[in-house]
């Protein structure tokens, strides 16, 4: 998690970090959360931050800009194989409902958990038909 760390209590920060760790273990992709004011348009800022991640192809970046009331989810090419826009949209709705209730930390935790669940690689089972 980057920026805006002072906006969270130690317990909130721990909950966010735990949600990130669980999501990463469950799906094998990396998750980053950036909270703070965007330098420019939130989407452009999120895309730029995502591109700077060490393994952006396998990464998910959540940008939360409370000042602009903006939420952006940026996924790398490999993540998009497992996480479609509809699933990301559902996670965004879950986060926004918590944000609207004034619970920024819980919204982030809910969103990261949901994204991690939906980003699991699909397991294909093949039946041998001989």
C-alpha positions as CSV (number, residue, x, y, z in Angstrom):
1,X,0.0,0.0,0.0
2,X,1.3,3.4,-0.8
3,X,0.5,7.0,0.0
4,X,-2.3,8.0,2.4
5,X,-1.0,5.5,5.0
6,X,-1.5,8.0,7.7
7,X,-5.2,8.0,6.9
8,X,-5.5,4.6,8.5
9,X,-5.1,3.3,12.0
10,X,-2.6,0.5,12.7
11,X,-5.4,-2.0,12.8
12,X,-7.0,-0.8,9.6
13,X,-3.6,-0.9,7.9
14,X,-3.1,-4.5,9.2
15,X,-6.5,-5.5,7.8
16,X,-5.7,-4.1,4.4
17,X,-2.3,-5.8,4.4
18,X,-3.9,-9.1,5.4
19,X,-6.5,-8.8,2.6
20,X,-3.7,-8.1,0.1
21,X,-1.7,-11.2,1.3
22,X,-4.8,-13.5,1.1
23,X,-5.7,-12.2,-2.3
24,X,-2.2,-12.7,-3.6
25,X,-2.0,-16.3,-2.3
26,X,-5.4,-17.2,-3.6
27,X,-4.9,-16.1,-7.2
28,X,-1.2,-15.7,-7.7
29,X,-1.4,-12.1,-8.8
30,X,0.1,-9.0,-7.0
31,X,-2.1,-6.4,-5.5
32,X,-1.2,-2.7,-4.7
33,X,-3.4,0.0,-3.2
34,X,-2.7,3.7,-3.6
35,X,-4.8,6.1,-1.5
36,X,-4.4,9.9,-2.0
37,X,-4.9,12.8,-4.3
38,X,-4.3,12.1,-8.0
39,X,-1.7,14.2,-9.7
40,X,-4.0,14.5,-12.8
41,X,-7.0,12.6,-14.0
42,X,-7.4,9.6,-11.6
43,X,-7.5,7.0,-14.5
44,X,-4.3,8.4,-16.0
45,X,-2.6,8.5,-12.7
46,X,-3.7,4.9,-11.9
47,X,-2.4,3.6,-15.3
48,X,0.9,5.4,-14.8
49,X,1.3,4.0,-11.2
50,X,0.4,0.5,-12.5
51,X,3.0,0.7,-15.2
52,X,5.7,1.4,-12.6
53,X,4.9,-1.8,-10.6
54,X,7.7,-4.5,-10.8
55,X,5.5,-7.1,-12.5
56,X,2.7,-5.0,-14.0
57,X,1.5,-7.9,-16.2
58,X,0.5,-9.9,-13.1
59,X,-0.6,-6.9,-11.0
60,X,-3.8,-5.3,-9.9
61,X,-3.7,-1.7,-8.7
62,X,-6.5,0.0,-6.8
63,X,-6.4,3.8,-6.7
64,X,-8.6,5.5,-4.2
65,X,-8.8,9.3,-4.4
66,X,-11.1,10.4,-1.6
67,X,-10.8,14.1,-2.6
68,X,-12.1,13.4,-6.1
69,X,-14.3,10.6,-5.0
70,X,-12.5,8.4,-7.5
71,X,-11.9,4.7,-7.6
72,X,-9.8,3.1,-10.4
73,X,-8.9,-0.6,-10.8
74,X,-6.1,-1.3,-13.3
75,X,-5.1,-4.8,-14.2
76,X,-2.2,-6.2,-16.1
77,X,-2.6,-8.4,-19.2
78,X,-2.1,-11.7,-17.4
79,X,-4.6,-10.7,-14.7
80,X,-7.2,-9.9,-17.3
81,X,-7.2,-13.6,-18.4
82,X,-8.7,-14.4,-15.0
83,X,-10.5,-11.2,-13.9
84,X,-13.0,-9.7,-16.3
85,X,-14.4,-6.2,-16.3
86,X,-17.8,-7.3,-14.9
87,X,-16.1,-8.9,-11.8
88,X,-13.9,-5.8,-11.3
89,X,-17.1,-3.7,-11.5
90,X,-18.8,-5.8,-8.8
91,X,-15.8,-5.3,-6.6
92,X,-15.9,-1.5,-7.3
93,X,-19.6,-1.4,-6.3
94,X,-18.8,-3.2,-3.0
95,X,-16.1,-0.7,-2.3
96,X,-18.2,2.3,-3.2
97,X,-21.0,1.2,-0.8
98,X,-18.5,1.1,2.1
99,X,-16.9,4.4,1.0
100,X,-20.3,6.1,0.9
101,X,-20.9,4.9,4.5
102,X,-17.6,6.6,5.5
103,X,-15.6,3.3,5.9
104,X,-12.6,3.7,3.6
105,X,-10.5,0.9,5.1
106,X,-13.3,-1.7,5.1
107,X,-14.2,-0.8,1.5
108,X,-10.6,-1.4,0.4
109,X,-10.5,-4.7,2.3
110,X,-13.8,-5.9,0.8
111,X,-12.7,-4.9,-2.7
112,X,-9.3,-6.6,-2.5
113,X,-10.9,-9.8,-1.2
114,X,-13.5,-9.8,-3.9
115,X,-10.9,-9.1,-6.6
116,X,-8.7,-11.9,-5.3
117,X,-11.5,-14.4,-5.4
118,X,-12.5,-13.5,-8.9
119,X,-9.0,-13.4,-10.2
120,X,-8.3,-17.1,-9.5
121,X,-7.2,-18.9,-12.6
122,X,-9.9,-21.1,-14.1
123,X,-9.4,-24.8,-13.6
124,X,-10.3,-26.8,-16.7
125,X,-11.2,-30.4,-16.2
126,X,-10.9,-32.7,-19.3
127,X,-12.7,-35.9,-19.7
128,X,-11.0,-38.5,-21.7
129,X,-13.6,-39.7,-24.2
130,X,-12.2,-42.8,-25.8
